[in-house]
Amino acid sequence: MEKECFEDYRVGEVFVLPGRTITETDIVLFSAFTGDWHPLHTDVEYAAETPFKGRIAHGMLGLTVGMALIFRLGPHVALPKSFIAFYGIEHVRFTAPVRIGDTIRCEMTIKSLTEKDAKNGVIEAENVIKNQRKETAIVYITKILAGRRK
């Protein structure tokens, strides 16, 4: 169901975002784009000797891909038509590695709705990115600025 504005959300409402598989190409492109060529992500032999026992995706790669999954639900399902801005991200925790071949999903739960003024409100959501084994990999809070109903 499409969301028009701030008032269309309810505390406790949950959105389960579609999955996406992380590939080696993702890691190479992210490394090239950011300049982060750390061997934990790009060197098979080096990574095999770490506590992870193999290459892992950059934490920010997992976070970025996981956050963008919201758009796969459609333009106005988890984000309202009155979306104004991404207002903030807080309390990011990387709790498990994301590996090449992992399919990650994000579960978004509305935690609070705060009226900012007569025109705008802030939608706060807890987001949990999990892999195909249902292991939590990344947890964070987002805040979205949205228009209110007139």
N, C-alpha and C positions, 0 to 999 in steps of 0.2 A: 504494500500500500504506500502510495506516495505521501511524503511529508511536505507540508506547505511552510510551516513556521515553528518557532520555538514552542508554542503551546500544544503542538501535536505529539510531543514526546512525554513519556511517563518514566519516573524513577523506577528502576528495576527492569525496564524493557531491554531485551537482549537481541542483538543482531549477530548472526553467524555468517561470516564472510566466506566466499568461495576460496578454494585452495589454489596454490601455485607452486610448482616444483622449481627448486633452486638448481641451476645448472652451472657447469664449469664456465660456460660463456658468460653467465651473470657475474661470476667472480672476476674473470678477465676484464670485462667491460667496466666493472666498478673500480677495479685497480687502475685501469687506464684513465678513467674519468677523474678519480680523486687523487691519483698519484701514490696511493697506499699499496705498495708492492711487498708488504711484510711477508716473509717466507712462510709464516703460519698459514697464509692463504694461497701462496703461489709456488711453494717448493715442497714436492712430495717427500723427499728424503728428510728435510728439516722437520716438517710437520709430523712425520712418523715418530720422531724422537721426543715429541712434546707430550704432556699429559693427555692431550686430545687424541693421540695415536693416529693422526691423519689431518689432512687439510680441512679447514672449516671456513665458512663464509664470514666476511667482515660483520661485526655486530650491527653496524649502521646499514649494511646491505639488507640484513634480515629485517631490521626495523623499517627501512624505507619501503621494501616490497610489502611487508605485512600491513603497513599503514595504507598503502595504495589499494589494497584489496577492497576497500570500502566502495570504490568506483565500479567494481564488477557487479554490485547489486543493482546498479542502475543509477541515474543521476540524482534521483530524489527519494531514495528509499531510506538510507541511513543518514544522508545529508539533506537538509530541507531545501526547497526552492529558494527560500529567503536567506540561504547561506551567505554570510558576508566575508568572513575571514577565519582562517585557522588562528586561534587565539593563544594557544600555547600547548606545551608538552611538559609533563612533570614526572618525577619519580621513575625514570627509566631504569629497569634492571634486566641484565642479560643473565639468565639463570641456567641455560644449557646451550651448547653449540648448535648452530644450523649447519648441516653438512650438505655437500653436493648430493643431489638426489632426494633430499628431504622435501616433502610437500607441506608447506606451512599454511595455516588458516588463522584467522583472527576472530576472536569472540569479543564483541563490544557490548558492555553493559552500561546503561545510563545510570550514573551515580547521583547527580544533582542537576537541578535546573534553577538558575539564579537570574532574576530579573535585573538587568543592568540599568535600564531606564524605560521610558514609555515606548521606545521604538525597538530596543534590542534586548536580548537575553543570552546567557552563556549556558551552553549544554556541556556538562562534564561527563566523560565516559571513562571507565576502566577498560583497558584493552589487554587481551592475553593472546599472544601468538604461540600456537602449539604446532608440533610436527605431526606426521601421520601416525605416530605411536602415542599421541595424546600427551606427550611430554611438553611441559611449558618451557619455552625458550626465551621469551621476552615479555615483560609486563610493563605497562606505562599508562599514564593518565593523559587524556587529551581534553582540550577545551576548545569549543567552537562558538564563534559569535554568529548569532542568527537573528533575523528580524522577527518581531512579535506581530501578532494579529492586530489589525487596526480596530 
